[in-house]
Amino acid sequence: MADPTVVVLFDVDNTLMDNDRITADLTRHLDEEIGTRGERQYWAIFEELRDKLGYVDYLGALQRYRQEYPRDPHLLTLSRFLLNYPFADRLFPNALDVIRHISQWAQAVILSDGDVVFQPRKVDRSGLFEAVEGHVLIYIHKERELDDVEQRYPADHYVLIDDKLRILTAVKACWGSRVTTVFPRQGHYAHDPEVLRTFPAADLTVDRIGELLALDRDSLLAAAKAGR
């Protein structure tokens, strides 16, 4: 009997890339350019947009901030900072090695949430686009688009690697034992006590994305449990 076909779906922020460090760098840059008050105002707009849109929109928040301060020349510096940020320097150790390792026996695909401009640029400039040979999916709410994922990348089994237990739980509820959920405990969401209390454990938990180098295809497939 032929081996089952496998697609491995990688989240980006705080899964392959240290997004907390990016946020900290942006906060420092905002503080330097527009002061602490402006920095706090930017993040307030950012959170308001996230609640409204359902995903993070760094450039959209900057556009909204500009509406209140249309003559502030510092906004051009902030835009340049975001667009030219060295995202490749923020990949977690061994992130690209893990993609190469898994690509030996499965189709590696980026599965992310985000806006239609900044998130793709982040994936491209970080080297992730090239690492997965252009197999990138970016949705508003990826857990609601699983039918589209299946149509574009049909497989007998899926592996989803994501730092958000909420996402892993939703996908497990839909795909059941057809998916192995992997929870890398990286970033602030992955250590939030309320989140850890609210959602069930993933099929597999690792402290670092690099730990997946020690796992092969059979061990990842065997880790899948029945849908909860």
C-alpha positions in Angstrom: 0.0 0.0 0.0 1.3 3.4 -0.9 2.4 5.8 1.8 -0.2 8.5 2.7 0.3 11.9 1.2 1.2 14.5 3.8 1.0 18.3 3.8 2.7 20.2 6.6 1.2 23.7 7.3 3.4 26.2 9.0 2.2 29.3 10.7 4.6 32.3 10.6 4.4 34.7 13.5 6.0 33.2 16.7 6.1 29.8 14.9 8.9 30.3 12.4 9.6 34.0 13.2 10.0 35.8 16.5 7.2 38.3 16.1 7.6 39.4 19.7 11.0 40.8 18.9 9.7 42.5 15.8 7.0 44.2 17.9 9.6 45.3 20.5 11.8 46.8 17.7 8.8 48.6 16.3 7.8 49.9 19.7 11.3 51.4 20.2 11.3 52.9 16.8 7.9 54.5 17.4 9.0 55.9 20.7 12.1 57.4 19.0 10.2 58.9 16.1 6.9 60.1 17.6 7.4 59.8 21.3 5.8 57.6 24.0 2.4 59.2 23.6 2.4 58.7 19.8 3.6 55.1 20.3 0.8 54.3 22.6 -1.7 55.9 20.3 -0.4 53.8 17.4 -0.8 50.6 19.3 -4.3 51.6 20.4 -5.3 52.1 16.8 -3.6 48.8 16.0 -5.6 46.9 18.6 -8.8 48.6 17.4 -8.2 47.5 13.8 -7.3 43.9 14.9 -10.7 43.7 16.8 -12.5 45.0 13.8 -10.7 43.1 11.0 -9.7 39.9 12.8 -6.0 40.1 11.8 -3.1 42.4 12.5 -2.6 45.3 10.1 0.6 47.3 10.8 0.4 49.5 7.7 -3.3 50.0 8.2 -2.7 51.3 11.7 -0.1 53.7 10.4 -2.5 55.0 7.8 -5.1 55.6 10.5 -2.5 57.3 12.6 -1.7 59.5 9.6 -5.3 60.7 9.4 -4.8 62.4 12.8 -1.4 63.8 12.0 -1.3 64.3 8.3 1.7 66.7 8.4 4.0 64.6 10.6 7.2 63.8 8.5 8.2 61.0 10.9 5.4 58.8 9.3 7.5 58.3 6.2 10.4 57.0 8.4 8.0 54.7 10.1 6.7 53.4 6.8 10.3 52.8 5.6 11.1 51.0 8.8 8.2 48.5 8.4 8.8 47.9 4.7 12.5 47.4 4.9 12.7 45.5 8.2 15.2 42.6 8.2 12.7 39.8 8.8 15.3 37.2 7.9 17.2 38.1 11.1 14.1 37.3 13.2 13.6 33.7 12.1 13.9 31.3 15.0 17.0 29.1 15.0 16.7 26.1 12.7 13.4 27.4 11.2 14.6 27.0 7.6 16.3 23.7 8.5 12.9 22.4 9.7 11.3 23.3 6.4 14.0 21.6 4.5 13.8 18.5 6.7 10.1 18.2 6.3 10.2 18.9 2.6 12.0 15.6 2.1 8.8 13.6 2.8 5.9 16.1 2.7 4.6 19.2 1.0 5.6 22.3 3.1 3.1 25.1 3.0 2.9 28.5 4.8 -0.5 29.0 6.3 -0.9 32.4 7.9 -3.4 35.1 8.8 -2.8 38.8 7.9 -3.3 41.7 5.5 -2.7 41.4 1.8 0.5 43.6 1.6 2.6 43.5 4.7 2.2 39.8 5.6 3.3 38.6 2.1 6.2 41.0 2.2 7.3 39.6 5.6 7.1 36.0 4.2 9.1 37.1 1.1 11.8 39.1 2.8 12.4 36.5 5.5 13.2 33.8 3.0 10.2 31.7 3.8 8.6 32.2 0.4 11.6 30.7 -1.2 12.0 28.0 1.4 8.5 26.6 0.6 8.9 27.3 -3.1 6.0 29.8 -3.2 3.5 27.6 -1.5 2.0 30.3 0.7 -1.6 30.8 1.8 -2.6 33.9 3.7 -6.2 34.3 4.9 -8.2 36.6 7.2 -9.2 33.7 9.4 -7.3 30.6 8.2 -9.3 28.2 10.5 -12.4 29.1 8.5 -10.8 28.4 5.1 -9.9 24.7 5.6 -12.0 23.7 2.6 -9.9 25.9 0.4 -6.7 24.5 1.9 -7.9 21.0 1.1 -8.8 22.0 -2.4 -5.4 23.6 -3.1 -3.3 21.0 -1.3 -5.2 17.7 -1.1 -3.6 15.1 1.2 -4.4 12.0 3.2 -3.0 13.7 6.3 -2.1 17.2 7.5 0.3 18.5 10.1 -0.4 22.0 11.5 2.3 23.8 13.4 1.0 26.9 15.1 1.7 28.8 18.3 -2.0 29.5 19.0 -3.9 26.8 20.7 -7.1 28.4 19.6 -6.2 27.8 16.0 -5.0 24.2 16.7 -8.2 23.4 18.5 -10.4 24.7 15.8 -8.6 22.8 13.1 -8.6 19.6 15.1 -12.4 19.9 15.6 -12.7 20.0 11.8 -10.2 17.5 10.6 -10.0 15.1 13.6 -7.4 12.4 13.3 -6.6 13.5 9.7 -4.4 16.2 11.3 -1.5 16.2 13.7 -1.5 19.5 15.7 1.9 20.7 16.8 2.2 23.5 19.4 5.6 25.3 19.6 5.7 27.1 22.9 7.2 30.3 21.5 5.9 33.8 21.9 3.5 35.4 24.4 0.4 33.6 23.2 1.9 30.2 23.9 2.7 31.1 27.5 -0.6 32.9 28.4 -2.0 31.0 31.4 -5.6 31.8 30.5 -5.0 30.4 27.0 -3.4 27.2 28.4 -6.4 26.7 30.8 -9.0 27.4 28.1 -7.9 25.1 25.3 -6.9 21.4 25.2 -3.3 20.4 24.6 -2.2 19.8 21.1 -1.2 16.4 19.8 2.4 17.3 20.2 4.1 20.2 22.1 7.7 21.3 21.6 9.5 24.2 23.3 11.3 25.2 20.1 10.6 24.8 16.4 14.0 23.3 16.0 13.0 20.3 18.0 11.1 19.1 14.9 14.4 18.2 13.3 14.4 15.1 15.6 11.1 13.9 14.3 10.3 12.0 11.2 7.2 11.5 9.1 6.0 8.4 10.9 6.3 9.9 14.4 4.4 13.0 13.4 1.6 11.0 11.8 1.4 8.7 14.8 1.0 11.6 17.2 -2.4 12.5 15.7 -5.3 11.8 18.1 -9.0 11.6 17.5 -10.8 14.9 17.1 -11.8 16.4 20.4 
